[in-house]
């Protein structure tokens, strides 16, 4: 029965290819757009991933890492005074302008970290020594900055290298290291320097502290330490998921939940920007196009083969087995179309990773959900065929 169903399917080459093409297009559109959306949302939390600290303490009304209210310098000492805190260091994070040798300007994400401990430093150095950051007028840049801050980005020989200099708000900055870092949501490169020097690079204001990064004492989870910090200081303490979280010894106090700064940041962009609607509309269109093409083509396929199916029905084959044949045919084109669409998306992903944009991140949930969506499309198409077949009388086969 299955062999007969597949012979009927592959025998009608035009409709078979049309079905596969429709499901391929739907798969590619859904997976590609959903993955670019996830990649863009990851970029919104780039600072949290580039600054490896278990806890971020910010002003009490802050909801996401890219929009913070400045704090007083004395807040660092307040956080350090909490018994649940092992260490607490100041952090500056802000967008600044870099003046290049040719007089042009570029926007960068400037990170200022504690000079003594270097807490919040980049996790992976490519060139140079991180300790050289303590030297006068020095910075560490990411790999993107070597291209973006060069006088001629298209010429590899013009890339920024260790020892090169540029200006940040008319103050000299000398490169002593190059690191790997995730690209920021604004698209600019990351530059690290010491906290005191970051304040020199930044136009002065009454309050300059962006956040306090901290870690819990031994034997205490980040959630517990965050609870103690909020209780003692009145500031907002977020857990940076993936850094220093220890779930043992009770976790979060009962009745109180402390948010992950990554999740809070992503949800802020979901609720306050049009990004989800834009990408979601494209995904829905992809699903609708897949339904339209698959249902219409499969229904036409059933109509063309109705006499053959009716003959089988007249010879005693039950409606259930005939319906099962249609389901097998629909599932077959669904698997083939999904596989080809996922393969094309993988090719797109390789190009995106090589070029650095657009952002692309495909968690396992996306292909699984897309596979189920494609199979749903196929089942809808098969259902239309089953309904038409159920209305077909076997005696109609023998009419002249």
N, C-alpha and C positions, 0 to 999 in steps of 0.2 A: 504493500500500500504506500509506504513512504517512497520507495523507488519510483512508483508510478506518478506520485505527486511531484517529485523533483523533475522527472522527464517532461511532464506537462509544463512545469515552470520554466525550465531551461529551453524548452522547445520554442516558446514564444520569445525570441531574443529581444525584440523591440520593447515589449512591455517589461521584461525582466530588467533590462538596462535602465529603463525609465524609473522603475521602482527603486533600484539600487542608487541611482543618481539623486532621487528625492531624499532618501534616507541619509545618504552621504552628506548632502548639503545641510540637512537639519542637524546632523551630528556635529559637523564642523562648526556651524554657526553657534550652537549651544555651548559646546566645550570651549571653543576659542574665546567667546565673549565672557563666559563665566570665569575662565582662567585669568584673562586680562583684568577683570574686576577684582579677583582675589589678589593678584599681583599689585594692583594699585592700592588696595587696602593695606597690604603689607608695607608699601612705601610710606604710608601715613605713620607707621610705628617704627620707622627706621632709626630714629634717635634712641629708642628703648633697646633696640637690638645692637646698636653700635656702642652704647654706653652700658656696659655690663654691670648692673647693680641690682641687688635683690629687691630693694625698696626705694621708691621715689616719694619724697615728702614735698608737697607743694602747698600753695595757698588754698584755703578751704573751699573756694568756689571753682577751682580748676577742674575741668572735665576731660581734657585731652592734652597730650604732650606738646602739640604744636601751637597751643594757645594758652600761655601761662601768665599769671599775674606775678610781678616781681615781689620778692620777700626782703625782709631786713636781714642784714648780716648776722645779727644776734640770734636768728632762728637756728643757725648751725649749732650754736652752743646749747640751745634749748633741746634740740634733738639729741645731742650727745649726752645730755643729762639724764635721759631715759634709761632706766636700768636694763631694759630689754635690748638695747642697741650696743653692738660690739664696736662699730665705728660709724662715723657720719662725716661726710665731706661736702664742701660747696660745689655747685655745678652752675656754669653759665652755658646757656644755649640760645643762640639768636642768629638771625640772618644779617649778614654784613656784605659790604661791597669791596671787592679786590681790584686794585688798579694795576694793570699790566704794563709791560715795558713800552708798548706802542700807544699807551694812553687810554686804551679801552677799559671798560669796567665789566666785571663778572660778579654774580651773586653767589655767595657761599654760605654754608651752615657752619657757624663758628662754635666750637665746644671748648669751654674752659674748665680744666680739672685741677684738683689739688696738686701742688708741685711736690710736696713731700712724699705722699703715698702713691700718686699717679692713679688713684681710684677713678674709674670711668674711662681709662685709656683704651685705645683700640685693641681688640683681642688678637689680631694677627698682623705682624709687621712683614712687609715684603722686602724693604730695604731700610738700612739705617738702624740706629739704636734709640729705643724709646727714652732712655735716661738722658739723652742729649736735649730733650725738651726743657730741661732745667737751665740750659745755657741762655744767655740774653737774646731776645728777639728771635726766637726759634718757633717753628711750627712743624707738625706732622700732617701730611695731606693724604687723601685716599687716591686710589688709582684713577678715578674719574678726573680728579683735579689735575693730574699730569697732562691730560689732554685739554680740558676746558680752560686751563689757565695759561696755555702755551700761546705764543704769538701767531702760530700757524697750526691749528689742530690737525690739518690734513697731512702735515709733514712729520713723520715719526722722529726725525732728528731734532725737531723743535720742542719736543715734550719737556715739561718741567722735570728736573732731576734734583737730586740732593746737592745742596750748595747754591741753588738758584734763589733769587730774591724777588719779592713783589711787595706791594704796599696794601695795608688794610687801613682805610681811613687815614691815609697819609703817614702811617707808622710802619717802619720797616719790618718785614717778616722773612726769615731765612729758613729754607726747607732743610730739615735734618732727618726726615724719615718719610717713608711711603708705606701705607697700610691698605688692607682690604676692608671695605665697608659697604653696607647696603646704601643704595641711592636714596636720597631724601624725596619726600613727596613734592617738593618744589622743583626738583630736577637738578639742584645745585650740588656740588661736591661738599664733602665734610673736611673741615680743618680743625685739628686739635692744637691747643696751646695750654699754658698754665692759667689758672683762674685769675690771678693778679694781672697777667699780661692781656687776657681777654677783656678785662675792664679798661685797659689802656687803649685797646683797639676799638672799643665801643663808645659812642657819644655818652657823656656823663648824664646821669639822672640820680634822683634821690635814693632809689632802691634799685639794685642791680642783680641781686641773687635770683636765679631762675628756679632752682630746686636744691634740695639736700638729698644726696644719695646715701643710703645706709645699709647695714647688714645686721641681722639678729645675732644675739649671743649664742654660744654653743648649746645645743639641746632645745632650742626654741625655733618654731617655724616662723617664716616671714609673715604669715597672717597674724600670729600672736603678737609679734613685734609691732606690726602696723597698728593693731588694736591698742597697744600700750602707748604708742606715739600719739595717736589721736586723742586718747584719754588724757594724757599728760600735757600736751602742747596746744590742742585745739586745731592743729593743722590737719591737712588731708594727707593720708598715707596710702599710697597705692603699692600693690605687689607687682613686681615685674616678673611675670610668669617665665619659668625656665632658669632663673638665676637665684640660687641659694634657698629655694623653697624646701622646707623640711616638714613633711606632713605628719611626722610622729608627734607624740606628746599632746594630742588633743586637737591640733589644728585651730580653726577659727572658733572664737567663743560662741556659744549657743545664742541664737537670736540676733546675731550681728554678722553681716557678710561684707568682706572687704574686697573691693573690685580689683581685677587685674587691669593695669594701666593700658595694656595692649587692647583688650576687649573694649574698655571704656572709650579709647580713642577711635577704634573702628566704628563703634555704634554711634559716636558723635557725627562722623562723616556720613553714615547711613541715614541718620535722622535729619541732618541739617544741610545736606547738599543734594543736588539732582543726579549724582553719579549712579545710585542704584536704579533709579527710574530709567536712565538712559540705557544702561546695559541690560536691565530687565526687559525693556521693550524689545530689544534686539533678540533676546533669548526667546521671548514669547512669539515673535514673528517667525523665528526659525522653527519653532514647534508647529505653528499654524501652517506654514508652508509645507512642512513634512506631512502633516495630516492631509492637507489638500491634495498633494501630488500622490501620496501613497494610496489614499482611499479611492480617488478617482481612477488611478491606473489599475489598481487591483480589482475594482468593480468591473472595469472594462475587460480585464483578463478573465474574470469569472463569466461574463456574458459571452465572450468568444468561445469559451470552453463549456458552455452550458449544455450543449447537446451531448458531449462526451460524458459529462457528469450525470446527465439524465439517463444515458444508456447504462451507466454503472448502477444507477438507482433502480432502473427497470430490471436489471439482472439480479437484484436482491441485496445490493449493498445498502446498509442502513444509513440514515441521515447522520448518525453520530460519526461513523467512519468517514463519510464524505466531508463532514465538517472538520474532522481531524486532519484530513488531507489539506484543506484550505489553511488551517492553523499552521501546519508544518511548512507550507509554502511561504506564508507570511513571516514566520520566525526565521526562515532561511534567508530571505532577502533582508530582514532586519539585522541579523548578525553580520552579514557581508557588508551592508551599508554602514553599520556602526564601525566595523573594523577599518574600513577604508577612510571614514571620516576621522577616526582617532589617529590613524597613520598620518593623514594630512595635517592634523593639529600638531602632531609631534614634530613634523618638519617645520611648521611655523614656529614652534617653541625653540627649536635649535637656532633659527635665525634671530629670534628675539633675544635669546641668551647671548649670542655672539655680538649683537649690536648694542645690547644693554637696554633696549626698549623696542616695543612697548613692554611694560611690566608683565611678567607671565609667571603665574604660580598655580599649579594644578594639583590640589589635594586629591586623595583617592575618592572622596565623596562625589567629585564632579563626574568622572567617567561612569561610576556606578549609577548615579542618578540619571545621567544621560542615557545609559543603556536601558534602564527601566522605562524612560520616556519614549525611546525608540520602539521598544517592544509594545508599549501601550498604543503607539501609532499603528503598529502592525496588527494588533488585536482589534482595533477599531476597523481597519480595512478588512480583516478577515470576517468580522461580525457582519459587515454589509454584504459580503459575499454569501455568508451562511444564511442570512435572511432571504436573499434572492433565491438561493438554491432550495430553501424550504418551501417557497411558493411555486416551485417548478414541478409540474406533474409528469411522471415518467411516460404517460401515454402520448405526450406531446412529441416525443422522439419519433414515433411511428406515423405521425401525420404526413400526408403527402406534401 
